[in-house]
Amino acid sequence: MLPALDHGVTRTSLLGAQFDQVDMPQTLALAKQAMSGRQRLQHSDVNVAKIVQMASDPRLRTDVIESDLICVDGMGVKWACELLGVPVAGRVTGADLMMQTFDLCEKEGFRPFLFGARQDVLDAMITVLGQSHPNLQIAGSRNGYFKQDDEAEIVAQIQASGADCLFVGITSPIKERFLRKYRDALDVPFLVGVGGSFDVAAGKVRRAPPFIQKIGMEWLFRVIQEPRRLFWRYFKTNLAFAGMVGRAMLRRDHQNKPAESTERGSET
C-alpha cells in the first residue's frame, strides 16, 4: 500500500460536488511528484453529467469526493463557477491529462497501464501510441469488459506490472468505484479515470477542434457525431444542471438580500 501524496491543495464545493484548485501544469507536477516518490495520487474529475449524477447517486458522490485530487473537466462547470462566484483555477480535461501524462512518462521513463475500452480500441490505441510516443514503455493493458468475479485477477495483473500510472477508460460510475475500492491494492502511484478518452486516442472518435472546446461546445460536437445515442442524454443532463445552477443562484441572491427595515410609528 502506497502512502497518499500530501499535496495541500485547497478544495472547493459546488452544487454538492467538490474540486481542487489546480490547473493542468499543477496537476502534471503533482503526478510527477507522486510517480517519482511512489506515493498515491488518485485523480477524479467533475463535469456537468457527473455533478447531475452525483446528486442522485450517493455512492458515486462519495467515490469522487474521497479521491486524492479532483479537477474541473467540463466547461459547463467552469461557467457555473463564474455565475455563482466560486473560484476555479482552470480546466483539466481527462483526454488532455492522459496525453500530457504520456508525454511525461516518455520523458521521465514512467510506465503506464491501460485498462478499458474494447480490445480492438485498446489495440488501436497502443499502435497509435507506438507511432506518436516511440520511447514510451507501456507496463500492460487490459480491455474494459469484465465481471465482478474478474476484479481480483485484474487488480493482481495491474499490481504485478509495476506500473507508475493507471488510466481507466471506462464509463462512470464504474471507473470511480473501481479506483476508490482498489486504489490501495493496486500499488500504482497515479490513478486516473478517463472515460471514453481511449476511443479518442485510438482515432475511433473525433475530438472537437480547439476553438470548439474553448467555447464549451464540445458536447454539441459529440452530439452531431452520434445524434441518436447522445441527443436526449445531453439534453436531459444539461437541463438538469441548468436547474441546479438556477436554484443555487436564487438561494445566493436570497441570502445576500438585505433585510427590509420597517419603522413603527409611535402611538400617541
C-alpha positions as CSV (number, residue, x, y, z in Angstrom):
1,M,0.0,0.0,0.0
2,L,1.4,3.4,-1.1
3,P,1.2,6.4,1.2
4,A,-1.1,9.2,-0.1
5,L,0.6,12.3,-1.5
6,D,0.0,15.2,0.8
7,H,-0.4,18.0,-1.8
8,G,-2.0,20.7,0.4
9,V,-4.3,22.0,-2.4
10,T,-7.4,24.0,-1.5
11,R,-10.7,22.1,-2.1
12,T,-13.8,24.0,-3.1
13,S,-17.5,23.0,-3.0
14,L,-20.0,23.4,-5.8
15,L,-23.6,22.2,-6.1
16,G,-23.0,19.3,-3.8
17,A,-19.7,18.4,-5.5
18,Q,-16.1,19.3,-4.8
19,F,-13.0,20.1,-6.7
20,D,-9.4,21.2,-6.0
21,Q,-7.9,24.5,-7.1
22,V,-5.4,23.1,-9.7
23,D,-4.8,23.7,-13.3
24,M,-3.1,21.4,-15.9
25,P,0.5,22.3,-15.1
26,Q,-0.1,21.9,-11.3
27,T,-1.8,18.6,-11.9
28,L,1.1,17.3,-14.0
29,A,3.6,18.4,-11.4
30,L,1.7,16.5,-8.7
31,A,1.5,13.5,-11.0
32,K,5.3,13.6,-11.5
33,Q,5.8,14.0,-7.7
34,A,3.6,11.1,-7.0
35,M,5.2,8.8,-9.5
36,S,8.8,9.8,-8.6
37,G,8.2,9.3,-4.9
38,R,5.9,6.2,-5.2
39,Q,3.1,8.0,-3.4
40,R,-0.6,7.5,-4.2
41,L,-2.5,10.2,-6.1
42,Q,-6.0,9.0,-7.1
43,H,-7.4,11.5,-9.6
44,S,-11.0,12.2,-10.3
45,D,-12.9,15.0,-12.1
46,V,-16.2,16.7,-12.3
47,N,-18.2,17.7,-15.3
48,V,-21.9,18.6,-15.9
49,A,-23.0,15.0,-16.3
50,K,-21.2,13.8,-13.2
51,I,-22.4,16.5,-11.0
52,V,-26.0,15.7,-12.0
53,Q,-25.4,12.0,-11.5
54,M,-23.8,12.6,-8.1
55,A,-26.9,14.4,-6.9
56,S,-28.9,11.2,-7.1
57,D,-26.1,8.6,-6.6
58,P,-24.6,9.0,-3.0
59,R,-22.1,6.2,-3.7
60,L,-20.7,8.0,-6.7
61,R,-20.5,11.2,-4.8
62,T,-18.5,9.5,-2.0
63,D,-16.2,7.8,-4.5
64,V,-15.4,11.2,-6.2
65,I,-15.2,13.3,-3.0
66,E,-12.8,10.8,-1.4
67,S,-10.4,11.0,-4.3
68,D,-7.0,12.5,-3.6
69,L,-7.3,15.1,-6.3
70,I,-10.4,16.3,-8.1
71,C,-10.2,18.5,-11.2
72,V,-12.8,20.5,-13.2
73,D,-13.2,18.8,-16.6
74,G,-16.3,20.3,-18.2
75,M,-16.6,23.9,-19.5
76,G,-20.1,23.9,-18.1
77,V,-18.8,23.6,-14.6
78,K,-16.4,26.5,-15.2
79,W,-19.3,28.6,-16.3
80,A,-21.3,27.6,-13.3
81,C,-18.5,28.7,-11.0
82,E,-18.3,32.1,-12.7
83,L,-22.1,32.6,-12.3
84,L,-22.0,31.6,-8.7
85,G,-18.9,33.4,-7.7
86,V,-16.9,30.2,-7.0
87,P,-13.2,30.4,-7.7
88,V,-11.7,27.8,-10.2
89,A,-8.0,27.5,-11.1
90,G,-8.5,26.0,-14.5
91,R,-9.9,23.2,-16.6
92,V,-8.2,19.8,-16.7
93,T,-9.8,17.5,-19.3
94,G,-9.3,13.8,-19.0
95,A,-8.2,13.4,-22.6
96,D,-5.6,16.2,-22.3
97,L,-4.3,15.0,-18.9
98,M,-3.9,11.5,-20.3
99,M,-2.0,12.6,-23.4
100,Q,0.2,15.0,-21.5
101,T,1.0,12.3,-18.9
102,F,2.1,10.1,-21.8
103,D,4.5,12.9,-22.8
104,L,5.7,13.0,-19.2
105,C,6.1,9.2,-19.0
106,E,8.1,9.0,-22.2
107,K,10.4,11.8,-21.0
108,E,10.9,10.5,-17.4
109,G,10.7,6.8,-18.1
110,F,7.4,6.2,-16.2
111,R,5.3,3.3,-17.4
112,P,1.5,3.5,-17.8
113,F,-1.0,0.7,-17.6
114,L,-4.1,1.0,-19.9
115,F,-7.3,-0.5,-18.6
116,G,-10.6,0.0,-20.5
117,A,-12.5,0.1,-23.8
118,R,-13.0,-2.8,-26.3
119,Q,-10.0,-4.9,-27.2
120,D,-9.9,-3.5,-30.8
121,V,-9.9,0.0,-29.5
122,L,-7.2,-0.8,-27.0
123,D,-5.0,-2.4,-29.6
124,A,-5.5,0.6,-32.0
125,M,-4.6,3.0,-29.2
126,I,-1.4,1.1,-28.4
127,T,-0.5,1.1,-32.1
128,V,-1.1,4.9,-32.3
129,L,1.0,5.5,-29.2
130,G,3.8,3.5,-30.7
131,Q,3.9,6.0,-33.5
132,S,3.4,9.2,-31.5
133,H,5.5,8.1,-28.4
134,P,8.1,5.7,-29.7
135,N,10.0,5.7,-26.5
136,L,7.0,5.2,-24.2
137,Q,7.1,1.9,-22.4
138,I,3.6,0.5,-21.6
139,A,3.5,-1.6,-18.4
140,G,0.5,-3.6,-19.5
141,S,-3.1,-3.4,-20.8
142,R,-6.5,-5.0,-20.3
143,N,-9.8,-4.3,-22.0
144,G,-12.7,-2.9,-20.0
145,Y,-15.1,-5.7,-20.3
146,F,-15.2,-7.8,-17.1
147,K,-17.5,-9.3,-14.4
148,Q,-17.2,-8.6,-10.7
149,D,-15.6,-12.0,-10.3
150,D,-12.8,-10.9,-12.6
151,E,-11.8,-7.9,-10.5
152,A,-9.3,-9.7,-8.2
153,E,-7.4,-11.0,-11.2
154,I,-7.4,-7.6,-12.9
155,V,-6.0,-6.0,-9.7
156,A,-3.3,-8.6,-9.5
157,Q,-2.4,-8.1,-13.1
158,I,-2.1,-4.3,-12.7
159,Q,-0.1,-4.7,-9.4
160,A,2.3,-7.2,-10.9
161,S,3.0,-4.9,-13.9
162,G,4.8,-2.4,-11.7
163,A,3.1,0.5,-13.5
164,D,3.7,4.1,-12.4
165,C,0.3,5.3,-13.6
166,L,-3.0,3.7,-14.5
167,F,-5.6,5.0,-16.9
168,V,-9.1,3.6,-16.7
169,G,-11.0,4.1,-19.9
170,I,-14.4,3.0,-18.5
171,T,-17.7,4.9,-18.0
172,S,-18.9,6.4,-14.8
173,P,-19.7,5.3,-12.1
174,I,-17.8,2.1,-12.8
175,K,-14.4,3.7,-13.0
176,E,-14.8,5.7,-9.9
177,R,-16.0,2.7,-7.9
178,F,-13.1,0.6,-9.2
179,L,-10.4,3.2,-8.4
180,R,-11.8,4.0,-5.0
181,K,-12.2,0.4,-4.0
182,Y,-8.8,-0.9,-5.2
183,R,-6.6,2.2,-5.0
184,D,-4.5,0.8,-2.1
185,A,-4.3,-2.8,-3.5
186,L,-3.2,-1.6,-7.0
187,D,0.1,-0.2,-5.7
188,V,0.1,2.3,-8.6
189,P,1.1,5.9,-7.7
190,F,-1.0,7.9,-10.2
191,L,-4.5,6.6,-10.8
192,V,-6.8,8.3,-13.4
193,G,-10.3,7.6,-14.8
194,V,-10.5,8.9,-18.3
195,G,-13.9,7.6,-19.6
196,G,-14.1,7.5,-23.4
197,S,-10.6,9.0,-24.0
198,F,-9.2,5.7,-25.2
199,D,-11.6,5.9,-28.2
200,V,-10.2,9.4,-29.0
201,A,-6.6,8.3,-28.6
202,A,-7.2,5.4,-30.9
203,G,-8.7,7.6,-33.6
204,K,-12.1,5.9,-33.3
205,V,-13.8,9.1,-32.2
206,R,-13.1,12.6,-33.4
207,R,-12.5,15.3,-30.7
208,A,-13.8,18.8,-31.2
209,P,-11.3,21.3,-32.7
210,P,-9.7,23.5,-30.0
211,F,-11.9,26.6,-30.7
212,I,-15.0,24.5,-30.2
213,Q,-13.5,23.2,-26.9
214,K,-12.7,26.8,-25.8
215,I,-16.3,28.0,-26.2
216,G,-17.6,25.0,-24.4
217,M,-19.5,23.4,-27.3
218,E,-17.5,20.1,-27.3
219,W,-20.7,18.3,-26.1
220,L,-22.6,19.6,-29.2
221,F,-19.8,18.3,-31.5
222,R,-20.2,14.9,-29.9
223,V,-24.0,15.0,-30.4
224,I,-23.6,15.9,-34.1
225,Q,-21.4,12.7,-34.5
226,E,-23.9,10.4,-32.7
227,P,-27.3,12.2,-32.5
228,R,-29.5,9.2,-31.9
229,R,-27.4,8.0,-29.0
230,L,-26.4,11.2,-27.4
231,F,-29.0,13.9,-28.0
232,W,-31.5,13.1,-25.3
233,R,-28.8,12.2,-22.8
234,Y,-27.1,15.6,-23.2
235,F,-30.4,17.5,-23.4
236,K,-31.7,16.0,-20.1
237,T,-28.4,16.3,-18.3
238,N,-27.8,19.9,-19.4
239,L,-31.4,20.9,-18.5
240,A,-31.0,19.3,-15.0
241,F,-27.7,21.1,-14.5
242,A,-29.1,24.4,-15.6
243,G,-31.9,23.9,-13.0
244,M,-29.3,23.2,-10.3
245,V,-27.4,26.4,-11.1
246,G,-30.5,28.5,-11.3
247,R,-31.7,27.3,-7.9
248,A,-28.3,28.0,-6.4
249,M,-28.3,31.5,-7.8
250,L,-31.7,32.1,-6.3
251,R,-30.6,30.9,-2.9
252,R,-27.5,33.1,-3.1
253,D,-29.5,36.1,-4.1
254,H,-31.9,35.5,-1.2
255,Q,-29.2,35.1,1.3
256,N,-27.4,38.2,0.1
257,K,-30.6,40.3,0.1
258,P,-30.5,42.8,2.9
259,A,-33.4,42.6,5.4
260,E,-36.0,45.2,4.8
261,S,-36.1,47.8,7.6
262,T,-39.5,48.7,9.0
263,E,-40.3,51.8,11.0
264,R,-43.0,51.6,13.6
265,G,-44.9,54.8,14.2
266,S,-45.2,55.7,17.9
267,E,-48.6,55.5,19.3
268,T,-50.0,58.7,20.9
